[in-house]
């Protein structure tokens, strides 16, 4: 059985997350498992357990520092 690649969307805007998901689903023949987070903290917790194949990230997140 072939496993789906994972795309992680990290974006504070729910509207943009929805837009990114919609684009990926419409243009990829359902080949990806898409996971969404809105904060850096959620993302770091997830990435301690799982390694996504691709991360689309907003560089200005409310709980992230430079």
C-alpha positions, 0 to 999 in steps of 0.5 A: 500500500502506498502512503500519502505524502504529508503537507503541513500548512502553517498559517495564522489566517484561516482564510488562507489555510482554506485557500491553500488546502483547496488549491492543493486538493483541486490540483493533486488528485488527492495524493497528499495528507494535508495538516493545518496549524495556525501557530508555531507552538502547534507546529513544533509539537507536531514535528517532534512526533512526525516529519512532514514531506513539505511545510508551507509556512507563514513567517509571521506567526503570533507566537514565533520570535525571530 
